[in-house]
Amino acid sequence: MTPDQAESIYRQGLIAAQAGRWAEAQDLLAQAITARPGVAVWWANYGLVLESQGDIPGAAQAYAGALNLDGGLAMAMDGLLVMAETLAGAGRADLAEGCYRRATALSPATLAALVNAGNLLRAQARRAESAALHRRAAILEPDNWIPPYNIGNALAEMNRLGEADRAYRAGLCLEPSRVELWANRASRSLAPQARIGEALTALDRALRLAPGADSLHSARLFLMQYDPARTMPQIAQAHADWGVRYPDRPAAAVAAPAPRLRVGYVSADFRAHPVGAFLEPVLAAHDRAVVEAICYSNTANPDAVTARLRGLAEGWVDSVAMDDAALLERIRADGIHILVDLAGHTLGNRLGVFARRAAPVQVTWAGYVGTTGLPAMDYLISDPRQSPEGADGWAIEGIVRMPDAYVPWSPPAAAPAVAPLPMIARGAPTFGSLNALPKLNAQVASLWTRLLAAVPGSRLLLRTPGLDDADLRARTLALFTAAGADAARIELHGAAPHAEFLATYGEIDVALDPFPYSGGLTTLEALWMGVPVVTLGGDRFCARHTVTHLTSAGLPALAVEGEEAYIAMAAALVSDPDGLASIRSRLRDRLAASPALDGVRFTRALEAAFGAMWQRAAAGQGRASFALNFD
């Protein structure tokens, strides 16, 4: 074939492509390229034809071939990047990565290739590699806010929080009006460093830029719970102010139970997470003659717990790719009678679906720390310790008080055996906390410092993700030294595999509960490891988790009122090594025999609560607080 003949065949191929005759176009362009393989634009158009026929890998190869011949051909680079994105969306991260690496090799100065490749690697938890690519992008375009934003995201997920904060601040210096930078700096850097006041200020700045962004409102409402400067009336009012934006609406008609109630559970945390730990015993114990349980999973990173939960549910809907309208339609099509929110204002919530009244009865449980503020949310599942008398005024929902605890729990199978009381071998007591750092604040540091002063020779051990970071270790120590503590008496440890993390309790004699945000799952794990927990309680839902769990374990006296009583209780426990060793040796058995670990008992009560909710709705009655008991 002469060059002119090849050119003619190529043009015939373009005409066929314009007419949508893809197979003919592919054949003609292939003939032309075989005759003259050195024309870059022909390869690029061949890629377009393959792409139009759905041959994504073939199209990617063709675009890469064009770039081999002309690294500056924009249509080929654009095509290769689109194919990479398409492959990533189809779950072919390996092929997508190959495309990105080909793009960056052929055109090292292509910002989009570096940024998209970095984001792909971060989604695979290859965060160090991701940060490296984004740093290359930052060198290419030093005035662009996107590379430092992505660097901050990768570093935050590596718990290098000080470095992440510097990256976000660098981005804000370049583009101070970017909501993403303010929001992620608040939630991913400042809040995990226990800098709650600064995080709330950053979120307020983001909300001034995007006042209608519900994700920002939710982040703000959630972080308010950690702030000791916020009162319960302020927290309740802030939730109600958000909820008034979404007036309730009538529920769509749903067939009556015949005979079972169809209950939908909605969460982004059907995984190794407190929600997964609390829901698993319920799904395992549901009476299938009474309840049909369907899970609507917004879980982006499923794991082994996800697989177990899926096996226990009667129905499972992966809702990650569904917007609120699509999920609303699906829930209504499924004829759900009672829809249960297990997220509240936490990340990945679907409160937008609840706001549109997806089911006749809507309930929030286990995933948040009190009222959602949403008028369409009918009930909040709690217990008499979490929500004592007088707490109803802080919730827009009717409060359902379970007989024992507001959640059941199954202990981790890999938990090590209870270790001997460490102070006997060490000769002095060790107080400790394995709670997340956002629960730490100046008031907590001051109280724990006073306890150390009251118990000569004692030390304080803290372990939590983030304390591997040098900046955060220094900041945490400074919080205590500012309160007058001797830094030599404070020991800091970072993240560890779960079994190793739990083994840390082998070094702790008495666990200390932070405030105003109490330990939940952390307290249950401490008790399972034989370590008693001293708590203050408080007036907000998140302050009273440990009160409930201590009551279940038969240790309600460890929930005290006032800081002096807190110090006195912790000091008294370590002043009696024999008594403390006795508590330690029996605590796991006591917890195992308690209502906290009786998933069947809890689930029977939950099913009774669902039945009462449905009866009220069927009778046209509104929400109301009520309590259940086994008497």
C-alpha positions as CSV (number, residue, x, y, z in Angstrom):
1,M,0.0,0.0,0.0
2,T,1.4,3.4,-1.0
3,P,1.3,6.3,1.5
4,D,-1.5,7.9,-0.5
5,Q,-3.5,4.6,-0.4
6,A,-3.0,4.4,3.3
7,E,-4.1,8.0,3.7
8,S,-7.3,7.2,1.7
9,I,-8.1,4.1,3.8
10,Y,-7.5,6.1,7.0
11,R,-10.0,8.8,5.8
12,Q,-12.6,6.1,4.9
13,G,-12.1,4.8,8.4
14,L,-12.9,8.2,9.9
15,I,-16.0,8.5,7.8
16,A,-17.2,5.1,9.0
17,A,-16.5,6.1,12.6
18,Q,-18.5,9.3,12.1
19,A,-21.4,7.3,10.8
20,G,-21.2,4.9,13.8
21,R,-20.0,1.9,11.8
22,W,-17.5,1.0,14.4
23,A,-16.4,-2.5,13.2
24,E,-15.8,-1.1,9.7
25,A,-13.9,1.8,11.1
26,Q,-11.8,-0.4,13.2
27,D,-10.9,-2.6,10.2
28,L,-10.0,0.4,8.0
29,L,-7.9,2.2,10.5
30,A,-6.1,-1.0,11.3
31,Q,-5.2,-1.4,7.6
32,A,-4.0,2.1,7.4
33,I,-1.8,1.8,10.6
34,T,-0.4,-1.5,9.4
35,A,0.8,0.3,6.2
36,R,2.0,3.5,8.0
37,P,2.5,2.7,11.7
38,G,4.4,5.9,12.4
39,V,1.5,8.4,12.4
40,A,0.5,9.3,16.0
41,V,-2.9,10.8,15.3
42,W,-4.0,7.6,13.5
43,W,-3.2,5.6,16.6
44,A,-5.2,8.1,18.7
45,N,-8.2,7.8,16.4
46,Y,-7.9,4.1,16.4
47,G,-8.1,4.3,20.2
48,L,-11.3,6.4,20.0
49,V,-12.9,3.7,17.8
50,L,-11.9,0.9,20.3
51,E,-13.1,3.0,23.2
52,S,-16.5,3.5,21.4
53,Q,-16.8,-0.3,21.1
54,G,-16.1,-0.8,24.8
55,D,-12.6,-2.2,24.3
56,I,-11.0,-0.2,27.1
57,P,-7.7,-2.0,27.4
58,G,-7.3,-2.0,23.6
59,A,-8.0,1.7,23.5
60,A,-5.5,2.4,26.3
61,Q,-2.9,0.5,24.3
62,A,-3.7,2.5,21.1
63,Y,-3.5,5.9,23.0
64,A,-0.2,4.8,24.5
65,G,1.1,3.9,21.0
66,A,0.2,7.4,19.8
67,L,2.1,8.9,22.7
68,N,5.1,6.7,21.9
69,L,5.2,8.6,18.6
70,D,4.3,12.0,19.9
71,G,4.4,12.6,23.6
72,G,2.7,16.0,23.2
73,L,-0.4,14.7,21.4
74,A,-3.1,16.0,23.8
75,M,-6.0,13.9,22.4
76,A,-3.9,10.7,23.1
77,M,-3.0,11.8,26.6
78,D,-6.6,12.7,27.4
79,G,-7.7,9.4,26.0
80,L,-5.2,7.4,28.0
81,L,-6.2,9.2,31.2
82,V,-9.9,8.6,30.6
83,M,-9.2,4.9,30.0
84,A,-7.2,4.7,33.3
85,E,-10.1,6.3,35.1
86,T,-12.6,4.0,33.5
87,L,-10.5,0.9,34.4
88,A,-10.1,2.1,38.0
89,G,-13.9,2.6,38.2
90,A,-14.4,-0.9,36.9
91,G,-12.2,-2.3,39.7
92,R,-9.2,-2.9,37.5
93,A,-6.7,-0.9,39.5
94,D,-3.8,-2.9,38.2
95,L,-4.5,-2.0,34.6
96,A,-5.4,1.6,35.6
97,E,-2.1,1.9,37.3
98,G,-0.3,0.6,34.2
99,C,-2.0,3.3,32.2
100,Y,-1.0,6.1,34.6
101,R,2.6,4.8,34.8
102,R,2.8,4.7,31.0
103,A,1.4,8.3,30.8
104,T,3.9,9.6,33.3
105,A,6.8,7.8,31.6
106,L,5.8,9.1,28.2
107,S,5.1,12.6,29.4
108,P,6.6,13.2,32.9
109,A,5.3,16.8,33.0
110,T,1.6,15.8,32.8
111,L,0.0,17.0,36.0
112,A,-3.3,15.1,35.6
113,A,-1.4,11.8,35.2
114,L,0.6,12.3,38.4
115,V,-2.4,13.5,40.4
116,N,-4.7,10.7,39.2
117,A,-2.1,8.1,39.7
118,G,-1.4,9.4,43.2
119,N,-5.1,9.2,44.1
120,L,-5.4,5.7,42.7
121,L,-2.5,4.5,44.9
122,R,-4.0,6.2,47.9
123,A,-7.2,4.4,47.4
124,Q,-5.2,1.2,47.5
125,A,-3.7,2.3,50.8
126,R,-0.3,2.8,49.1
127,R,0.0,6.2,50.7
128,A,3.7,6.8,50.8
129,E,3.9,6.1,47.0
130,S,0.9,8.4,46.6
131,A,2.5,11.2,48.5
132,A,5.6,10.9,46.4
133,L,3.7,11.3,43.1
134,H,1.8,14.3,44.5
135,R,5.1,15.9,45.5
136,R,6.3,15.5,41.9
137,A,3.1,17.3,40.8
138,A,3.8,20.1,43.3
139,I,7.2,20.6,41.8
140,L,5.6,20.8,38.3
141,E,3.0,23.4,39.4
142,P,4.1,25.1,42.6
143,D,1.2,27.5,42.5
144,N,-1.5,24.8,42.3
145,W,-3.4,24.0,45.5
146,I,-4.3,20.4,44.4
147,P,-0.9,18.7,45.1
148,P,-0.6,19.9,48.7
149,Y,-4.2,19.0,49.3
150,N,-3.6,15.5,48.1
151,I,-0.3,15.3,50.0
152,G,-2.2,16.3,53.2
153,N,-4.7,13.6,52.6
154,A,-2.1,10.9,52.2
155,L,-0.1,12.0,55.2
156,A,-3.2,12.2,57.4
157,E,-4.1,8.6,56.5
158,M,-0.5,7.7,57.5
159,N,-1.1,9.4,60.9
160,R,1.7,11.9,60.1
161,L,-0.7,14.6,61.3
162,G,1.8,17.4,61.8
163,E,3.1,17.1,58.3
164,A,-0.4,16.8,56.9
165,D,-1.4,20.0,58.6
166,R,1.6,21.8,57.0
167,A,0.5,20.5,53.6
168,Y,-3.0,21.7,54.1
169,R,-1.8,25.1,55.2
170,A,0.5,25.3,52.2
171,G,-2.6,24.7,50.0
172,L,-4.5,27.4,51.8
173,C,-1.7,29.9,51.3
174,L,-2.2,29.3,47.6
175,E,-6.0,29.1,47.5
176,P,-7.6,30.3,50.8
177,S,-11.2,30.0,49.4
178,R,-11.0,26.2,48.8
179,V,-13.6,24.5,51.0
180,E,-11.9,21.1,50.6
181,L,-8.7,22.4,52.2
182,W,-10.5,23.9,55.2
183,A,-12.7,20.9,55.7
184,N,-10.0,18.3,55.4
185,R,-7.6,20.3,57.6
186,A,-10.3,20.3,60.3
187,S,-11.4,16.7,60.1
188,R,-8.2,14.9,59.1
189,S,-5.5,16.9,60.8
190,L,-6.7,19.2,63.5
191,A,-9.4,17.0,65.1
192,P,-7.2,13.9,65.3
193,Q,-4.5,16.0,67.0
194,A,-7.1,16.9,69.7
195,R,-7.1,20.5,68.5
196,I,-10.9,20.6,68.6
197,G,-11.3,24.3,69.0
198,E,-9.1,25.0,65.9
199,A,-11.0,22.3,64.0
200,L,-14.3,23.9,64.7
201,T,-13.0,27.3,63.7
202,A,-11.8,25.8,60.4
203,L,-15.2,24.2,59.8
204,D,-16.9,27.5,60.4
205,R,-14.7,29.0,57.8
206,A,-15.6,26.2,55.4
207,L,-19.3,26.7,56.1
208,R,-19.0,30.4,55.3
209,L,-17.8,29.4,51.9
210,A,-20.3,26.6,51.4
211,P,-23.2,27.2,53.8
212,G,-25.4,24.5,52.2
213,A,-22.9,21.6,52.5
214,D,-24.5,19.0,54.8
215,S,-21.2,17.1,55.2
216,L,-19.7,20.2,56.8
217,H,-22.6,20.7,59.1
218,S,-22.4,17.0,60.1
219,A,-18.6,17.3,60.8
220,R,-19.2,20.4,62.9
221,L,-22.0,18.8,64.9
222,F,-19.9,15.7,65.5
223,L,-16.9,17.6,66.7
224,M,-18.9,19.8,69.0
225,Q,-19.4,16.7,71.1
226,Y,-15.7,16.6,72.0
227,D,-15.5,20.2,73.0
228,P,-15.7,20.8,76.8
229,A,-16.5,24.4,76.2
230,R,-19.8,23.5,74.6
231,T,-22.8,23.0,76.8
232,M,-25.5,20.4,76.3
233,P,-28.1,23.1,75.5
234,Q,-25.7,24.5,72.8
235,I,-25.1,21.1,71.3
236,A,-28.9,20.2,71.2
237,Q,-29.7,23.6,69.7
238,A,-27.1,23.3,67.0
239,H,-28.5,19.9,66.0
240,A,-32.1,21.3,65.9
241,D,-31.0,24.3,63.9
242,W,-29.5,22.0,61.3
243,G,-32.6,19.7,61.3
244,V,-35.1,22.6,60.7
245,R,-33.7,22.8,57.2
246,Y,-35.4,19.5,56.5
247,P,-39.1,19.4,57.6
248,D,-40.7,16.0,57.9
249,R,-42.9,14.7,55.1
250,P,-45.5,11.9,54.9
251,A,-44.2,8.4,54.5
252,A,-44.9,6.4,51.3
253,A,-47.4,3.6,51.7
254,V,-45.9,0.3,52.6
255,A,-47.6,-3.1,52.9
256,A,-48.4,-4.2,56.5
257,P,-46.1,-6.8,58.0
258,A,-47.1,-10.2,56.7
259,P,-46.1,-11.3,59.2
260,R,-42.6,-10.0,59.6
261,L,-41.3,-6.5,60.1
262,R,-38.9,-5.6,57.4
263,V,-36.1,-3.7,59.1
264,G,-33.3,-1.9,57.2
265,Y,-30.0,-1.1,58.7
266,V,-28.0,1.8,57.0
267,S,-24.4,2.5,57.7
268,A,-20.9,3.2,56.1
269,D,-19.4,1.2,59.0
270,F,-20.3,-2.5,58.3
271,R,-16.6,-3.4,59.0
272,A,-14.0,-3.6,61.8
273,H,-15.6,-0.6,63.6
274,P,-17.7,-0.2,66.7
275,V,-20.8,-0.3,64.6
276,G,-19.8,-3.6,63.1
277,A,-19.1,-5.0,66.6
278,F,-22.4,-3.8,68.0
279,L,-24.5,-4.9,65.0
280,E,-23.1,-8.4,64.6
281,P,-24.7,-10.0,67.7
282,V,-28.0,-8.5,66.7
283,L,-28.0,-9.8,63.2
284,A,-26.9,-13.2,64.6
285,A,-29.8,-13.3,67.1
286,H,-32.7,-11.8,65.1
287,D,-35.8,-14.0,65.2
288,R,-36.4,-14.5,61.5
289,A,-40.1,-15.3,62.2
290,V,-40.4,-11.7,63.5
291,V,-37.8,-9.6,61.6
292,E,-36.4,-9.6,58.1
293,A,-33.1,-7.7,58.3
294,I,-31.7,-5.9,55.2
295,C,-28.5,-4.0,55.3
296,Y,-27.9,-1.0,53.1
297,S,-24.1,-0.8,53.1
298,N,-22.3,2.5,52.3
299,T,-19.0,0.8,53.3
300,A,-16.2,1.9,51.0
301,N,-13.6,-0.5,52.4
302,P,-15.2,-3.8,53.2
303,D,-13.2,-6.4,55.3
304,A,-13.7,-9.7,57.0
305,V,-16.3,-8.2,59.4
306,T,-18.3,-7.0,56.3
307,A,-18.3,-10.5,55.0
308,R,-19.6,-11.9,58.3
309,L,-22.3,-9.3,58.5
310,R,-23.4,-10.0,55.0
311,G,-23.7,-13.6,55.8
312,L,-26.0,-12.9,58.8
313,A,-28.3,-10.4,57.0
314,E,-31.3,-11.7,54.9
315,G,-30.7,-9.0,52.4
316,W,-27.7,-6.9,51.4
317,V,-27.6,-3.8,49.2
318,D,-24.3,-2.1,48.4
319,S,-25.2,1.5,48.3
320,V,-21.8,3.1,47.8
321,A,-22.5,4.1,44.2
322,M,-26.1,5.1,44.9
323,D,-27.0,8.8,45.4
324,D,-29.7,9.7,48.0
325,A,-32.5,9.6,45.4
326,A,-31.5,6.1,44.2
327,L,-31.1,4.7,47.7
328,L,-34.4,6.3,48.7
329,E,-36.2,4.6,45.8
330,R,-34.6,1.2,46.6
331,I,-35.6,1.3,50.3
332,R,-39.2,2.2,49.4
333,A,-39.2,-0.5,46.7
334,D,-38.1,-3.0,49.3
335,G,-41.1,-2.1,51.5
336,I,-39.0,-1.3,54.6
337,H,-41.2,-0.8,57.7
338,I,-38.4,0.4,60.1
339,L,-35.2,2.0,58.9
340,V,-32.3,2.2,61.3
341,D,-29.5,4.8,61.0
342,L,-26.2,3.6,62.4
343,A,-24.2,6.7,61.5
344,G,-25.8,9.9,62.6
345,H,-23.5,12.8,61.7
346,T,-20.4,10.6,61.2
347,L,-18.5,10.2,57.9
348,G,-20.5,8.4,55.1
349,N,-23.9,8.9,56.7
350,R,-27.1,8.8,54.6
351,L,-29.1,11.3,56.7
352,G,-30.2,12.8,53.4
353,V,-32.2,9.6,52.7
354,F,-33.8,9.7,56.2
355,A,-34.7,13.4,55.7
356,R,-36.9,12.4,52.8
357,R,-38.8,9.9,54.9
358,A,-37.7,6.7,53.4
359,A,-39.7,4.5,55.8
360,P,-42.8,4.9,58.0
361,V,-40.6,4.5,61.1
362,Q,-37.0,5.8,61.3
363,V,-34.6,5.2,64.1
364,T,-31.1,6.2,65.0
365,W,-29.0,3.7,67.0
366,A,-25.4,2.8,67.9
367,G,-23.5,4.9,65.4
368,Y,-23.8,8.4,66.8
369,V,-23.9,10.1,70.2
370,G,-27.4,11.5,70.7
371,T,-29.9,13.3,68.7
372,T,-29.6,13.7,64.9
373,G,-31.7,16.9,65.1
374,L,-33.7,15.5,62.1
375,P,-37.5,15.9,62.3
376,A,-38.0,12.7,60.3
377,M,-36.0,10.7,62.8
378,D,-38.6,9.2,65.1
379,Y,-36.6,7.4,67.8
380,L,-33.2,7.3,69.5
381,I,-32.3,3.9,71.0
382,S,-30.6,4.4,74.4
383,D,-30.7,3.1,77.9
384,P,-31.4,4.6,81.4
385,R,-27.7,5.3,82.0
386,Q,-27.0,6.9,78.6
387,S,-30.2,8.9,78.8
388,P,-31.1,9.4,82.5
389,E,-34.3,11.1,83.6
390,G,-34.4,14.6,82.1
391,A,-32.4,13.8,79.0
392,D,-35.5,13.7,76.7
393,G,-35.3,17.5,76.2
394,W,-32.0,17.2,74.4
395,A,-33.3,15.0,71.7
396,I,-35.8,15.7,68.9
397,E,-36.4,11.9,68.7
398,G,-38.4,9.9,71.2
399,I,-35.9,8.1,73.5
400,V,-36.3,4.3,73.7
401,R,-34.6,3.1,76.9
402,M,-33.4,-0.5,76.6
403,P,-33.5,-2.6,79.7
404,D,-29.7,-3.0,80.1
405,A,-27.4,-1.3,77.7
406,Y,-27.9,0.6,74.5
407,V,-25.7,-1.8,72.6
408,P,-24.6,-5.5,72.9
409,W,-21.0,-6.5,72.2
410,S,-19.0,-9.6,71.2
411,P,-15.4,-9.6,72.4
412,P,-12.6,-10.0,69.8
413,A,-11.6,-13.6,69.4
414,A,-7.9,-12.7,69.2
415,A,-7.9,-10.9,72.5
416,P,-5.0,-12.1,74.7
417,A,-5.5,-13.6,78.1
418,V,-5.8,-11.3,81.1
419,A,-2.3,-10.5,82.4
420,P,-1.3,-10.4,86.1
421,L,-1.6,-7.1,87.8
422,P,1.4,-5.2,86.5
423,M,2.0,-3.0,89.6
424,I,2.9,-6.1,91.7
425,A,6.0,-6.7,89.5
426,R,6.7,-3.1,88.9
427,G,6.3,-1.9,92.4
428,A,4.2,1.2,91.5
429,P,0.9,1.6,89.7
430,T,0.3,2.5,86.0
431,F,-2.7,4.4,84.9
432,G,-3.6,4.4,81.3
433,S,-5.9,5.2,78.4
434,L,-6.2,3.7,74.9
435,N,-8.8,6.2,73.8
436,A,-8.6,8.2,70.6
437,L,-6.7,11.4,70.9
438,P,-9.6,13.8,70.0
439,K,-11.0,12.8,73.5
440,L,-7.9,14.4,75.1
441,N,-8.1,18.0,76.1
442,A,-6.5,20.4,78.6
443,Q,-9.0,19.6,81.4
444,V,-8.4,15.9,81.0
445,A,-4.6,16.4,81.1
446,S,-5.0,18.6,84.2
447,L,-7.0,16.0,86.1
448,W,-4.8,13.1,85.1
449,T,-1.7,15.2,86.2
450,R,-3.3,15.8,89.6
451,L,-3.9,12.0,89.9
452,L,-0.2,11.4,89.2
453,A,0.7,13.9,91.9
454,A,-1.6,12.2,94.3
455,V,-0.1,8.7,93.8
456,P,3.7,8.9,94.2
457,G,5.7,6.7,91.8
458,S,2.7,6.2,89.5
459,R,3.0,6.7,85.7
460,L,0.6,7.3,82.9
461,L,0.6,5.2,79.7
462,L,-1.3,6.4,76.6
463,R,-1.6,4.4,73.4
464,T,-3.5,5.4,70.3
465,P,-2.9,5.8,66.6
466,G,-1.2,9.1,65.9
467,L,1.3,8.9,68.7
468,D,3.9,7.5,66.3
469,D,4.0,11.0,64.8
470,A,6.8,13.1,66.4
471,D,4.9,16.3,66.2
472,L,1.9,14.8,67.9
473,R,3.9,13.2,70.6
474,A,5.5,16.5,71.4
475,R,2.1,18.3,71.4
476,T,0.6,15.6,73.7
477,L,3.5,15.8,76.2
478,A,3.3,19.6,76.1
479,L,-0.4,19.3,77.1
480,F,0.6,17.5,80.3
481,T,3.7,19.4,81.1
482,A,1.7,22.6,80.8
483,A,-0.5,21.1,83.6
484,G,2.5,20.5,85.7
485,A,3.3,16.8,84.9
486,D,6.7,15.3,84.8
487,A,7.2,14.1,81.3
488,A,9.4,11.2,82.5
489,R,6.3,9.7,84.1
490,I,4.3,9.7,80.9
491,E,4.7,6.9,78.3
492,L,3.3,7.3,74.8
493,H,2.8,4.5,72.2
494,G,1.2,4.6,68.8
495,A,-0.8,2.2,66.6
496,A,-0.4,-1.6,66.7
497,P,-2.3,-4.6,65.4
498,H,-5.4,-5.2,67.4
499,A,-4.1,-8.1,69.5
500,E,-0.9,-6.2,70.4
501,F,-3.0,-3.1,71.1
502,L,-5.1,-5.1,73.6
503,A,-2.0,-6.6,75.1
504,T,-1.1,-3.1,76.3
505,Y,-3.6,-3.5,79.1
506,G,-1.1,-6.0,80.5
507,E,0.9,-2.9,81.5
508,I,-2.1,-0.9,82.9
509,D,-3.5,-1.3,86.4
510,V,-6.4,1.2,86.2
511,A,-7.8,2.8,83.0
512,L,-8.8,6.4,83.0
513,D,-11.9,7.6,81.1
514,P,-11.6,10.9,79.3
515,F,-14.3,13.6,79.2
516,P,-16.6,15.0,77.9
517,Y,-16.3,12.2,75.3
518,S,-16.2,8.9,77.1
519,G,-14.8,5.6,75.9
520,G,-17.3,3.2,74.3
521,L,-15.8,0.2,72.6
522,T,-12.5,1.2,74.3
523,T,-14.1,0.8,77.7
524,L,-15.6,-2.6,76.9
525,E,-12.2,-3.8,75.7
526,A,-10.5,-2.5,78.9
527,L,-13.0,-4.4,81.0
528,W,-12.5,-7.5,78.9
529,M,-8.8,-7.3,79.6
530,G,-9.4,-7.2,83.3
531,V,-8.8,-3.4,83.8
532,P,-11.4,-1.4,85.7
533,V,-12.2,2.1,84.3
534,V,-12.9,5.2,86.4
535,T,-15.3,7.7,84.7
536,L,-16.9,11.0,85.5
537,G,-20.0,10.6,83.3
538,G,-21.6,13.9,82.3
539,D,-24.8,15.5,80.8
540,R,-24.3,14.6,77.2
541,F,-24.8,11.2,75.5
542,C,-21.2,10.7,74.6
543,A,-20.1,11.3,78.2
544,R,-22.0,8.3,79.5
545,H,-20.9,5.3,77.5
546,T,-18.6,4.1,80.3
547,V,-21.4,4.6,82.9
548,T,-23.5,2.1,81.0
549,H,-20.7,-0.5,80.5
550,L,-19.6,-0.3,84.2
551,T,-23.1,-0.9,85.3
552,S,-23.3,-3.9,83.0
553,A,-20.1,-5.2,84.5
554,G,-21.4,-4.7,88.1
555,L,-19.0,-1.8,88.8
556,P,-21.3,1.2,88.9
557,A,-19.3,2.7,91.9
558,L,-16.5,3.5,89.4
559,A,-18.7,6.1,87.8
560,V,-18.2,9.1,90.1
561,E,-19.3,12.7,90.4
562,G,-16.7,15.4,90.5
563,E,-13.0,15.5,89.8
564,E,-12.0,15.0,93.5
565,A,-14.0,11.8,93.6
566,Y,-12.4,10.7,90.3
567,I,-8.9,11.1,91.8
568,A,-9.9,9.5,95.1
569,M,-11.4,6.5,93.3
570,A,-8.4,5.9,91.1
571,A,-6.0,6.3,94.0
572,A,-8.1,4.0,96.2
573,L,-8.0,1.2,93.6
574,V,-4.3,1.2,93.3
575,S,-3.8,1.5,97.1
576,D,-5.2,-2.0,97.5
577,P,-3.2,-4.3,95.2
578,D,-4.8,-7.5,96.5
579,G,-8.3,-6.1,95.9
580,L,-7.4,-4.8,92.5
581,A,-5.8,-8.1,91.5
582,S,-9.0,-9.8,92.6
583,I,-11.1,-7.5,90.4
584,R,-8.7,-8.1,87.5
585,S,-8.9,-11.9,87.7
586,R,-12.7,-11.9,87.8
587,L,-13.7,-9.1,85.5
588,R,-13.7,-11.0,82.2
589,D,-16.0,-13.6,83.6
590,R,-18.2,-11.0,85.1
591,L,-18.5,-9.2,81.8
592,A,-19.0,-12.4,79.9
593,A,-22.0,-13.2,82.2
594,S,-23.4,-9.7,82.0
595,P,-26.2,-8.3,79.7
596,A,-23.4,-6.4,77.7
597,L,-22.5,-9.7,76.0
598,D,-26.0,-11.2,75.9
599,G,-26.8,-10.5,72.2
600,V,-30.0,-12.6,72.3
601,R,-31.4,-10.8,75.4
602,F,-30.6,-7.4,73.8
603,T,-32.1,-8.4,70.4
604,R,-35.4,-9.7,72.0
605,A,-35.7,-6.3,73.6
606,L,-34.9,-4.5,70.3
607,E,-37.5,-6.5,68.5
608,A,-40.0,-5.6,71.2
609,A,-39.1,-2.0,70.7
610,F,-39.5,-2.3,66.9
611,G,-42.9,-3.8,67.5
612,A,-44.0,-1.0,69.7
613,M,-42.8,1.6,67.3
614,W,-44.7,0.0,64.4
615,Q,-47.9,-0.3,66.4
616,R,-47.8,3.4,67.2
617,A,-47.2,4.2,63.6
618,A,-49.9,1.9,62.4
619,A,-52.3,3.5,64.8
620,G,-51.5,7.0,63.6
621,Q,-49.8,7.9,66.8
622,G,-46.7,10.1,66.9
623,R,-43.3,9.4,68.4
624,A,-43.0,9.0,72.2
625,S,-40.3,8.1,74.6
626,F,-40.8,4.7,76.3
627,A,-38.8,2.2,78.3
628,L,-38.5,-1.6,78.1
629,N,-37.8,-4.1,80.8
630,F,-37.9,-7.9,81.4
631,D,-40.0,-7.8,84.5
